[in-house]
């Protein structure tokens, strides 16, 4: 939770900087294409995403190792998890960029045509640059990096043959994840939903556990 909270703050700051630039361009009377092309702050967003995934990967290896009663050097697992995290950050940024530009094009274009007050545009831009998007990215991608790092640690250990899907086991667990709770498969196999690890969906709070057979 602390890791996700820090990620949300970093992402909100980066997205907020982009929002300020967009509003400045809109108020300067720039065209839709100029507003979309003028988005800045990608380096700050990149740094926020990379830091989030690296911290989740480090914690995932640490937690994965702590679940096993063996003493080995986890350096290779850390290296592999961090390399995966940086690669995932690059993939995420491409997706975030494409989504941001598409949604911004639609929102600003509709606002210009409608003649609505600026407050309506600000409300329409909230899903793009607001807190909810920062929280969605933080929760979903922290879960993904943490689980991937678990797998790197267990794979290096050599004694973990299977993995088990665990939900948060509370009243807000969705039907998709609820059916997966307790399911275990071979370490290199996918679960019944076709995925190898959480998240099963956006804002997924599931996790993995190692299954060590005597």
Secondary structure by P-SEA (a helix, b strand, c coil): caaaaaaaaaaaaaaaaaaaaaaaaaaacccaaaaaaaccaaaaaaaaaaaaaaaaaaaaaaaaaaaccccccaaaaaaaaaaaaaaaaaaaaaaaaaaaaaaaaaaaaaaaaacccaaaaaaaacccccaaaaaaaaaaaaaaaaaaaaaaaaaaaccccbbbbbccccccccaaaaaaccccccccccccccccccccccccccbbbbbbcc
